[in-house]
Amino acid sequence: MTKLSAVLPSCLGLLLAVAVGACDSDGGAASDDGGDRAPIGKADAAAGSCEDRCGDLDFSEPCQCDDLCVDFGDCCDDRAAVCGGDECDPTLVCGQALTCVDGLEYPTTCGPSNCDEPLGMCEGGDDDECDPTLVCGQAITCRDGLEYPTTCGPDNCDEPTGMCEGGNLECDPTLICGQAETCIGGQLFPTTCGPDNCDEPTGECDDGPSDCDPTLICGQALSCVDGQEYPTTCGPANCDAPLGPC
């Protein structure tokens, strides 16, 4: 009994020392490598970086980049920007255009970055590669049988306004065209491209010669052909509509 009484206080002292060592003086949890997790100030958060450190826990650094740093309040300032994650900013100023991110459709160009909830799944198309910052011409454009409000079609993340009503489904709004009214298929178009640049017809017209070529390069001078006045030296050969009688 005398030997057990001598040993017992030493064992109790050892257990107490281990228990006290498991926590720091502030009550923070001790990490596996002896470092303590506790909230840090703005200066420490800005002093470090998560570049090449995403998911990293390193107590030699002023701030951390692991998944638990949000809970402990010791993340580096740039963790969200460098490593991504679930952090969003509801104060972001975003464009009002439906945007597809990771297969989900959001109401603004910020996607989930401004904490918006997705509206649902994206409905196919080119939405996963669209750029809402594109500068587009304000002209109704037909792409793949769908009508869009600008010359960018779906490339600027615009939603289609409906089905195209006939017309050229393979038009190219980037074509450079001559500024002369052109009659094609009984429809009058504002440029020499006719419908090929996605222009809508401005009205009806007489077709004139069936073998006209709107790509002809003509002199800019009034010409009289068959009693009709045309705006260029090509007359009706470049598909121009007459201005009126000579």
Backbone torsions as a table, in degrees:
resi	resn	phi	psi	omega
1	MET	NA	-34.6	-178.8
2	THR	-65.0	-39.7	-179.7
3	LYS	-66.7	-40.2	-179.9
4	LEU	-65.0	-39.6	-179.6
5	SER	-65.8	-31.3	-179.7
6	ALA	-74.8	-34.4	-176.2
7	VAL	-81.4	-33.6	-172.8
8	LEU	-57.1	-47.5	178.8
9	PRO	-59.1	-36.4	179.6
10	SER	-64.7	-40.0	179.8
11	CYS	-66.7	-42.5	179.6
12	LEU	-64.3	-38.6	178.2
13	GLY	-63.9	-39.0	179.1
14	LEU	-65.0	-43.6	179.2
15	LEU	-64.2	-39.2	179.4
16	LEU	-65.3	-39.2	179.1
17	ALA	-63.8	-40.4	179.0
18	VAL	-64.9	-41.7	-178.4
19	ALA	-66.6	-41.8	179.6
20	VAL	-66.7	-35.9	-178.9
21	GLY	-70.6	-15.5	-178.7
22	ALA	-74.2	-17.9	178.7
23	CYS	-126.9	152.3	176.4
24	ASP	-87.5	178.8	-177.5
25	SER	-65.5	-21.8	-179.8
26	ASP	-93.3	0.0	-179.2
27	GLY	84.5	7.7	-179.4
28	GLY	-74.9	154.0	-180.0
29	ALA	-76.9	141.6	178.8
30	ALA	-89.8	138.2	-179.9
31	SER	-83.3	173.3	-178.2
32	ASP	-62.5	-31.0	-177.3
33	ASP	-99.4	16.4	173.2
34	GLY	94.2	-7.9	-179.6
35	GLY	-80.6	156.5	-178.6
36	ASP	-107.3	139.7	177.8
37	ARG	-98.6	122.4	177.6
38	ALA	-155.0	153.7	178.4
39	PRO	-56.6	144.7	179.6
40	ILE	-116.0	164.6	179.8
41	GLY	-84.9	172.5	-178.8
42	LYS	-61.5	-35.5	-178.5
43	ALA	-63.5	-44.0	178.9
44	ASP	-67.6	-39.0	-179.9
45	ALA	-63.0	-33.9	-179.0
46	ALA	-86.2	-17.4	-175.6
47	ALA	-75.0	-26.1	-179.3
48	GLY	-107.8	-179.4	179.8
49	SER	-148.4	153.5	177.7
50	CYS	-97.1	9.0	175.5
51	GLU	-58.1	123.5	-179.4
52	ASP	61.2	20.0	-178.9
53	ARG	-130.0	12.1	-177.0
54	CYS	-57.2	128.0	-177.8
55	GLY	83.6	2.0	-173.2
56	ASP	-88.5	141.7	172.7
57	LEU	-122.8	109.9	-175.0
58	ASP	-141.7	107.6	-174.8
59	PHE	-76.3	-0.9	171.8
60	SER	-82.7	-10.0	178.0
61	GLU	-96.0	154.3	-178.8
62	PRO	-73.0	-18.0	180.0
63	CYS	-148.1	166.8	-172.1
64	GLN	-117.5	164.5	-176.1
65	CYS	-132.1	14.9	-179.3
66	ASP	-85.6	174.9	-176.3
67	ASP	-67.4	-23.5	-176.4
68	LEU	-89.1	-5.6	-176.1
69	CYS	-63.6	-28.2	177.7
70	VAL	-64.5	-40.2	-179.9
71	ASP	-69.4	-37.6	-177.3
72	PHE	-87.3	-14.0	178.8
73	GLY	76.0	28.9	-178.8
74	ASP	-125.1	31.0	178.9
75	CYS	-75.5	149.7	170.1
76	CYS	-70.8	151.0	-177.6
77	ASP	-57.3	-36.2	-173.0
78	ASP	-93.8	12.8	-176.8
79	ARG	-60.6	-45.9	-177.7
80	ALA	-62.6	-42.2	-177.8
81	ALA	-70.8	-38.4	-175.5
82	VAL	-85.2	-42.0	-173.3
83	CYS	-102.8	-10.2	-176.7
84	GLY	75.7	-146.1	-179.9
85	GLY	113.1	-164.1	-172.7
86	ASP	-94.3	3.9	-175.5
87	GLU	-79.0	128.7	177.8
88	CYS	-127.9	165.7	-177.0
89	ASP	-127.1	104.3	-177.4
90	PRO	-69.4	-6.9	-179.8
91	THR	-91.2	-1.2	-179.9
92	LEU	-61.0	142.3	175.1
93	VAL	-94.3	119.4	-171.3
94	CYS	-124.0	153.5	175.2
95	GLY	-74.2	144.3	-179.1
96	GLN	-86.9	80.4	178.6
97	ALA	-150.8	136.6	177.7
98	LEU	-60.4	132.8	-174.9
99	THR	-134.0	139.3	-178.3
100	CYS	-104.2	121.1	178.4
101	VAL	-130.1	121.5	179.4
102	ASP	53.7	38.2	176.4
103	GLY	82.6	0.7	179.7
104	LEU	-114.2	142.5	-176.6
105	GLU	-97.4	130.0	-180.0
106	TYR	-118.7	155.0	-174.5
107	PRO	-76.8	-12.3	-179.6
108	THR	-132.4	172.2	-179.1
109	THR	-71.5	-10.7	178.9
110	CYS	-78.7	-14.0	-175.8
111	GLY	63.3	-130.6	-179.9
112	PRO	-87.2	-3.2	-173.2
113	SER	-65.3	-22.9	178.3
114	ASN	-101.1	18.6	176.8
115	CYS	74.9	10.3	175.0
116	ASP	-65.4	146.7	173.8
117	GLU	-86.3	146.8	177.7
118	PRO	-67.0	147.3	178.1
119	LEU	-80.8	-22.5	-178.4
120	GLY	156.9	-166.4	178.7
121	MET	-77.2	146.7	175.3
122	CYS	-66.6	146.5	-177.9
123	GLU	-97.7	58.9	175.3
124	GLY	61.7	-152.4	179.3
125	GLY	75.1	-159.8	-177.1
126	ASP	-97.5	16.9	-172.8
127	ASP	-60.5	-30.0	-177.0
128	ASP	-74.7	-7.5	179.0
129	GLU	-125.3	13.1	-176.3
130	CYS	-80.1	160.6	-178.7
131	ASP	-128.5	103.6	-176.4
132	PRO	-68.5	-6.3	-179.7
133	THR	-92.1	-1.0	-179.6
134	LEU	-61.5	141.8	174.7
135	VAL	-94.1	120.0	-171.2
136	CYS	-123.8	153.9	175.2
137	GLY	-75.4	144.4	-179.2
138	GLN	-86.1	81.9	178.4
139	ALA	-149.9	136.0	178.6
140	ILE	-61.8	130.1	-174.6
141	THR	-129.7	138.9	-179.3
142	CYS	-103.3	123.5	179.9
143	ARG	-136.0	121.1	179.3
144	ASP	54.4	37.5	176.8
145	GLY	82.9	0.4	179.6
146	LEU	-114.6	143.4	-176.9
147	GLU	-97.7	131.9	-179.5
148	TYR	-120.8	154.6	-174.7
149	PRO	-77.4	-12.3	179.7
150	THR	-132.0	172.1	-179.0
151	THR	-71.4	-10.8	178.4
152	CYS	-78.3	-13.8	-175.8
153	GLY	62.2	-130.9	179.6
154	PRO	-86.9	-2.8	-173.1
155	ASP	-65.9	-21.7	177.8
156	ASN	-102.0	17.9	176.8
157	CYS	76.1	9.7	175.2
158	ASP	-65.0	147.3	173.0
159	GLU	-87.0	147.5	177.3
160	PRO	-65.4	146.2	178.8
161	THR	-89.9	-9.6	179.0
162	GLY	157.6	-170.1	178.2
163	MET	-82.0	147.6	175.6
164	CYS	-69.4	144.9	177.8
165	GLU	-99.7	77.2	-178.9
166	GLY	73.2	-149.4	177.9
167	GLY	80.1	-172.0	-176.6
168	ASN	-90.5	112.8	-177.6
169	LEU	-80.3	-3.8	-179.2
170	GLU	-120.2	34.2	-177.9
171	CYS	-76.0	160.9	-178.1
172	ASP	-127.5	104.8	-176.5
173	PRO	-69.3	-6.7	-179.7
174	THR	-91.4	-1.1	-179.7
175	LEU	-61.1	142.7	174.5
176	ILE	-96.4	119.6	-170.8
177	CYS	-122.3	154.7	174.5
178	GLY	-73.5	143.4	-178.9
179	GLN	-86.1	77.0	177.8
180	ALA	-149.2	135.2	178.7
181	GLU	-62.2	137.4	-174.6
182	THR	-133.1	136.4	-178.7
183	CYS	-103.2	118.5	179.0
184	ILE	-135.3	125.4	178.1
185	GLY	60.6	31.5	180.0
186	GLY	79.0	5.1	179.1
187	GLN	-115.9	138.5	-178.7
188	LEU	-95.0	127.0	-179.5
189	PHE	-116.4	152.7	-173.7
190	PRO	-76.7	-13.5	179.9
191	THR	-131.4	172.3	-179.3
192	THR	-70.9	-10.7	178.6
193	CYS	-78.4	-14.1	-175.6
194	GLY	63.0	-131.6	179.2
195	PRO	-87.0	-3.3	-174.1
196	ASP	-65.8	-21.6	177.0
197	ASN	-101.2	17.8	176.3
198	CYS	75.9	10.7	175.3
199	ASP	-65.9	146.4	173.0
200	GLU	-86.9	147.2	178.1
201	PRO	-66.3	145.8	179.5
202	THR	-92.7	-9.7	179.1
203	GLY	166.9	-167.7	179.4
204	GLU	-96.7	161.6	-179.8
205	CYS	-158.3	172.4	172.8
206	ASP	-87.7	133.8	-176.6
207	ASP	-61.0	-35.6	-175.5
208	GLY	71.8	-154.9	-178.4
209	PRO	-60.5	135.4	-177.4
210	SER	-76.2	-14.4	-177.0
211	ASP	-104.7	26.3	179.7
212	CYS	-73.2	158.4	-176.5
213	ASP	-129.6	104.2	-177.0
214	PRO	-68.8	-7.2	-179.5
215	THR	-90.8	-1.1	179.7
216	LEU	-60.5	142.2	174.4
217	ILE	-94.5	117.7	-172.0
218	CYS	-121.5	155.5	175.4
219	GLY	-74.9	144.8	-178.7
220	GLN	-86.8	79.6	179.0
221	ALA	-150.8	140.7	178.1
222	LEU	-63.5	135.8	-180.0
223	SER	-131.0	146.5	179.7
224	CYS	-109.8	118.5	179.6
225	VAL	-131.5	122.6	178.6
226	ASP	54.3	39.1	176.4
227	GLY	79.0	4.0	178.9
228	GLN	-115.5	140.8	-178.7
229	GLU	-94.4	131.4	-179.4
230	TYR	-118.9	154.3	-174.0
231	PRO	-77.1	-12.1	-179.8
232	THR	-132.0	173.3	-179.9
233	THR	-71.7	-10.0	179.4
234	CYS	-79.6	-14.4	-175.6
235	GLY	63.1	-132.6	179.3
236	PRO	-86.5	-1.9	-173.8
237	ALA	-66.0	-24.0	178.4
238	ASN	-100.7	18.5	176.5
239	CYS	75.0	10.8	175.7
240	ASP	-65.5	145.8	174.0
241	ALA	-85.7	146.8	-180.0
242	PRO	-67.3	149.5	177.4
243	LEU	-81.8	-22.7	-178.3
244	GLY	153.0	-173.6	178.1
245	PRO	-65.5	150.0	176.9
246	CYS	-68.6	NA	NA
